[in-house]
Amino acid sequence: MVARSRMGGPWSRAQRVARAFQDGGHEVVLAWGDDGNCANPVAPTHEIPVPSPLGLPEAIARHTFPLASRLGLMGRKPVHSFEEVLWLTGALDERYTRATVDALRAHMRAIRPDVVYSEFNLAAVIAARAEGIPCVGSASQPTTASYASNPRKSAGIRRLLREMGMPAPASSLTVLEGMRRRFIPSCPTLEPRAGERAVYCGFLDEPPTLTPTRRDCVLVYLGAGSVPAGVAVRAGRELAEALGCDVSVAGVPEAVHTARGHTVRCAPRFDFSELLPRARVFVHHGGQNSMMDALSYEVPQLIVPGRVFERQFNAEAVESARCGLTVRASQPALIARAARRLVDEPALTSGIRGLREELTSLGGAARIVREVEELVVSLSASRAGSPPGLAQTGR
């Protein structure tokens, strides 16, 4: 069983992991809450509740948060840890967590999975522990408890854990760290202190074969609600003028603009796999998937992380590895000047190829499958009292 959190990035990673288990001959069930980010599930699904931002009543959140996102208000609030991300998305709301734990436990009792894979889903870790089912999942260095910033946000989770007779640590991040295996879709260069039971797996998918292609455009994606759409569009225009090429701006309303004879295309979504092979620079918000996509296509990155801690962490790691630059302020002119530097100064991006090779060498989603198979075999042998080599994993 694979359970996911509320965000587009975790859904795409959950899909990749699920496909890898299927390719290994395993049955997979997806536990999901359809919040609009989920599309085309690769396996049978069980529905679970969808968190409401800040735990607000759904009727209020449905109108308030899309408006805040369009105005870029979400990017004005500093987010100091992944703990606060969970709180903002409603994943630490006590009522939501109780309902989700109950739903997941019912599903687990019905299908009795050999293992539960949590894609940053706290309720899945709690439910699996309550049902005595091994739990593994995705993780990262900035989501470890050493980066916790506000344990008060986890008060409702602690109350629930105590009622269930489980240890109730100060931070919910400690619960996520308690998984039997923590799979890091990154590498030691980018995340050198990923914590206990960490397994680096690099790119989840095999990176594309790169062929000589003319780099003739810029791709911009500054996240949902991180900056106002108008700022992203103005950045696209400035980039077209500074780099003398066409620009595609994702995550904004559909439109077409021109800047000094170059086209600035705007749309909610683009096929990044078509644009990245041609991109001179990828300007993005510092999300994990965006960072890995850029590295897989060897595209210089200009990261505008805003005030979100995890994105700032990623931005600093990319810059330290000589794969790009960071711009702290979401000002179009600053973004354009930094992009020009990336193009003009090759030393700033001299680490891209080596880092891509490191990420490719770590095994991807196939390694996750192998590690989980070995874990299940070992646990089965321990329960049976036989040497690990004599046990068989279920499929």
Secondary structure, 3 states (H helix, E strand, C coil): CEEECCCHHHHHHHHHHHHHHHHCCCCCCEEECCCCCCCCCCCCEEECCCCCHHHCCHHHHHHHHHHHHHHCHHHHCCECCHHHHHHHHCCCCHHHHHHHHHHHHHHHHHHCCCCEEEECCHHHHHHHHHHCCCEEEECCHHHCHHHCCCHHHHHHHHHHHHHCCCCCCCCHHHHHHCCCCEEECCCCCCCCCCCCCEEECCCCCCCCCCCCCCCCEEEEECCCCCCCHHHHHHHHHHHHHHHCCEEEEECCCCEEEEECCEEEEEECCCCHHHHHHHEEEEEECCCHHHHHHHHHCCCCEEECCCCEHHHHHHHHHHHHCCCEEECCCCCHHHHHHHHHHHHHCHHHHCCHHHHHHHHHCCCHHHHHHHHHHHHHHHHHHHHHCCCHHHCCCCC
